[in-house]
């Protein structure tokens, strides 16, 4: 098989794969958006929890320092 024929076959396989992926995204776009929004929401909740915990720890350290100083 010639090099050009192999290259053409690879291009066709790539085009088919891209076409299938595009079709899957088009048919499942609502589901994909819901999943992505869920991930963003979970990341926001995790970030807020980590921030809250850090602020609580900082406040606790301040109170401990003032108690030890007194």
C-alpha positions in Angstrom: 0.0 0.0 0.0 1.3 3.4 -0.9 2.0 6.0 1.7 -0.6 8.4 0.2 -3.3 5.7 0.4 -2.5 5.0 4.1 -2.6 8.7 4.8 -6.0 9.0 3.1 -7.3 6.1 5.1 -6.1 7.7 8.4 -7.8 11.0 7.4 -11.0 9.2 6.7 -10.9 7.4 10.1 -10.2 10.7 11.8 -13.1 12.4 10.0 -15.4 9.6 11.0 -14.3 9.8 14.6 -14.8 13.6 14.7 -18.2 13.2 13.1 -19.3 10.7 15.6 -18.1 12.8 18.5 -19.8 15.9 17.1 -23.0 14.0 16.7 -22.8 12.7 20.2 -22.3 16.2 21.6 -25.2 17.6 19.5 -27.6 14.9 20.7 -26.5 15.0 24.3 -25.8 18.8 24.7 -28.4 19.3 27.5 -27.0 16.4 29.5 -23.4 17.7 29.0 -24.4 21.2 30.2 -26.1 19.7 33.3 -23.1 17.7 34.2 -20.7 20.6 33.7 -22.9 22.9 35.8 -23.0 20.2 38.5 -19.2 20.0 38.5 -18.9 23.8 38.7 -21.4 23.8 41.6 -19.5 21.1 43.5 -16.2 23.1 43.0 -17.9 26.3 44.2 -19.2 24.5 47.3 -15.8 22.9 48.0 -14.1 26.2 47.6 -16.5 28.0 50.0 -16.1 25.2 52.6 -12.3 25.5 52.4 -12.5 29.3 52.7 -14.9 29.0 55.7 -12.7 26.4 57.4 -9.6 28.6 56.9 -11.3 31.6 58.4 -12.5 29.6 61.4 -9.0 28.3 62.0 -7.6 31.8 61.7 -10.2 33.1 64.2 -9.4 30.2 66.6 -5.7 30.9 66.4 -6.4 34.6 67.2 -8.6 33.7 70.2 -6.0 31.2 71.5 -3.2 33.8 71.2 -5.2 36.4 73.1 -6.1 33.8 75.8 -2.5 32.8 76.2 -1.4 36.5 76.3 -3.8 37.3 79.1 
